[in-house]
């Protein structure tokens, strides 16, 4: 060393010659050196000491394997920023401190990739945060976050989160919680393993109760629309595409014994045998509409022992909201021994309305409505 100078402000160590180093040793072993070009080489960790409440604290550490730790002396990655504060922690802030009014202020975090044998593209992917309006009042301090990638060597925004929490994919102005836009075909895919279920669940408020679901049942190979009351409200098999409604209100009943008619008054038919009753809405000879809608009903009755001339009968479907359909057969002579007639139609019903079948004989000696599913039956279902 040829020159050592000191002053009130600094100490100067001047190496003698361009190739000479300033070396720092401990117990005869070199720990650090500065060459004539100003390069600093450290064999151990390089530590920067900061001041915290008048006590020494390590602010930054550079390890011998070129890892940098801020807030930690044992960094695990090339850059390791650690904050041990309780609660919310924001250890890294990238800022744009321009205070000019407007919306041009933004800050971008870039991720770089190099071309094959070529230069680095420092913004192969970016995360950008910017103003949505001039920040001149608290009510206008609104920011967005945008994600961009390269396609055909051109950077374009692919996703944006607005200040209102709307997410736009392919659009920078989403009008709903999630909006997907593409000039050709926009597609949302939700998948599962073989035999699994891919599902969209809908619920309200802060409840986790699923009010409705749209799912693909991989085990049954069905597309299913369900509600909280009925998991399989609408089922569409993948192979056929036919729409079925396993929970659709529907019923079919028939008589299991003959029923004598009361001449001059309507007789509500007694249905002794239930063929099926989806939803359990048929009871006591009466169907009760579980929901409002259009219902189709069909009734057939066979009247036997008609031995009186000038008699006639009315077979009708009657609902509690005074809708009715009926068929009238007048003036049958004594040569006719039985009468089979049917009536059907669409009824507009509110939830709780009821439907029954009546057979009325206006004159003549007593007849009866014959049993058997082939002769006398009543059925119906919800159209929608």
NORRAMO-V356325 format. One record per backbone hydrogen bond with DSSP energy under -0.5 kcal/mol. CO is the residue of the C=O (numbers start at 1). NH is the residue of the N-H. If there is no record, write none. Layout:
[[CO NH] [CO NH]]
This chain:
[[3 14] [5 12] [10 7] [12 5] [12 14] [13 15] [14 2] [14 3] [15 17] [17 20] [21 23] [22 34] [24 31] [24 32] [26 29] [29 26] [31 43] [31 44] [32 24] [33 41] [34 22] [35 38] [39 35] [39 41] [41 33] [45 47] [46 62] [47 49] [48 50] [48 59] [48 60] [50 57] [52 55] [55 52] [57 50] [57 59] [59 71] [60 48] [61 63] [61 69] [62 46] [63 66] [67 63] [68 80] [69 61] [69 71] [70 82] [78 68] [79 81] [80 70] [80 82] [93 95] [105 131] [107 129] [108 110] [109 127] [111 124] [111 125] [113 121] [115 118] [119 115] [120 122] [121 113] [121 124] [124 150] [125 111] [126 148] [127 109] [128 146] [129 107] [130 144] [134 136] [137 140] [138 141] [140 142] [142 132] [142 133] [144 130] [145 161] [146 128] [147 158] [147 159] [148 126] [149 156] [151 154] [154 151] [156 149] [158 170] [159 147] [160 162] [160 168] [161 145] [162 165] [166 162] [166 168] [167 179] [168 160] [168 170] [169 181] [177 167] [179 169] [184 186] [193 196] [196 218] [197 199] [198 216] [200 214] [202 211] [202 212] [204 207] [209 211] [211 228] [212 202] [213 226] [214 200] [215 217] [215 224] [216 198] [216 218] [217 221] [217 222] [221 238] [222 217] [222 224] [223 236] [224 215] [224 226] [225 233] [225 234] [226 213] [230 227] [230 233] [233 247] [234 225] [235 244] [236 223] [237 241] [242 237] [242 244] [244 235] [245 248] [249 382] [250 278] [251 380] [252 275] [252 276] [253 378] [254 273] [255 372] [259 369] [261 263] [262 265] [262 361] [265 361] [266 268] [267 359] [269 271] [270 272] [273 254] [273 275] [276 252] [277 279] [277 280] [278 250] [281 283] [281 288] [283 286] [286 283] [287 289] [287 355] [289 352] [293 295] [293 349] [294 383] [294 384] [295 347] [296 381] [297 345] [298 379] [299 343] [300 377] [301 303] [301 341] [302 370] [303 339] [304 368] [305 307] [308 311] [311 332] [312 362] [313 329] [314 316] [314 360] [315 327] [316 318] [316 358] [317 325] [318 356] [319 322] [323 319] [325 317] [327 315] [328 330] [329 313] [332 311] [333 336] [337 305] [337 306] [339 303] [341 301] [343 299] [345 297] [347 295] [347 349] [349 293] [350 353] [353 289] [354 320] [355 287] [356 318] [357 269] [358 316] [359 267] [360 314] [360 362] [361 264] [367 261] [368 304] [368 370] [369 259] [372 375] [372 376] [376 255] [377 300] [378 253] [379 298] [380 251] [381 296]]
